[in-house]
Amino acid sequence: MATAEIGRLGLRAKSFADGPHGVRTGRGKNCTAFPNLCLVGSTWDIELVNKMGQALAKDCIEQGVDMLLGPGINIKRNNYRR
């Protein structure tokens, strides 16, 4: 997954990878598998979540990924009805 370069605007191509539980590029490289987001959020451990974010960023940099797609971040819902 990538965008095209737009030379006239000085924009380089950007590459994307699936997430948010690890950097999945489909390029035959393994990725770190982090716990799912509901579980991570349930820890209420801000320092731990920060370290997870730093590790994801490091994996992105090492694999040449510009943006990690994070479906599910901040949109988890509880369908409980009273």
C-alpha positions in Angstrom: 0.0 0.0 0.0 1.5 3.3 -1.1 0.7 6.7 -2.5 2.2 8.1 -5.7 4.9 10.8 -5.7 3.7 14.2 -6.7 6.9 15.8 -7.9 5.3 19.2 -8.9 4.3 19.6 -5.2 7.5 18.2 -3.8 5.7 15.3 -2.2 7.4 11.9 -2.1 5.6 8.6 -2.2 4.4 7.3 1.2 4.1 3.7 2.2 1.5 2.2 4.6 1.2 -0.9 6.6 -1.6 -2.7 8.5 -1.7 -2.4 12.2 -2.3 -1.6 15.0 -1.0 -4.8 16.7 2.2 -4.9 14.7 3.6 -3.7 11.4 2.3 -6.0 8.7 3.8 -5.1 5.3 3.2 -8.3 3.4 6.8 -8.2 2.3 7.7 -11.5 3.9 9.0 -9.9 7.1 7.8 -10.9 10.5 6.4 -8.3 12.9 6.0 -7.9 16.6 2.6 -9.1 17.7 1.2 -6.7 20.4 -1.9 -7.4 22.4 -5.3 -6.2 21.0 -6.3 -2.6 21.8 -9.1 -3.5 24.2 -6.7 -5.4 26.3 -4.0 -2.7 26.2 -6.6 0.0 27.1 -7.8 -2.1 30.0 -4.4 -1.8 31.7 -4.7 1.9 32.2 -0.9 1.8 32.1 0.1 5.0 30.2 3.8 4.2 30.4 3.3 0.7 29.0 1.2 2.1 26.1 3.8 4.7 25.4 6.5 2.0 25.2 4.3 0.0 22.8 3.9 3.1 20.6 7.7 3.6 20.6 8.2 0.0 19.6 5.6 0.3 16.8 7.4 3.4 15.5 10.8 1.7 15.6 9.3 -1.3 13.6 7.9 1.2 11.1 11.2 3.0 10.7 13.1 -0.3 10.3 10.7 -1.5 7.6 10.5 1.8 5.7 6.8 2.4 6.6 5.6 6.0 6.7 2.2 5.4 8.2 0.7 2.6 10.3 -3.0 2.1 9.8 -4.8 1.5 13.1 -8.3 0.3 12.5 -10.2 0.2 15.8 -8.2 2.9 17.6 -10.6 5.2 19.4 -13.7 3.6 17.9 -14.3 0.6 20.1 -17.9 0.4 21.2 -19.9 -1.3 23.9 -23.2 -2.6 22.6 -24.7 -3.0 26.0 -28.2 -1.6 26.2 -30.3 -0.9 29.3 
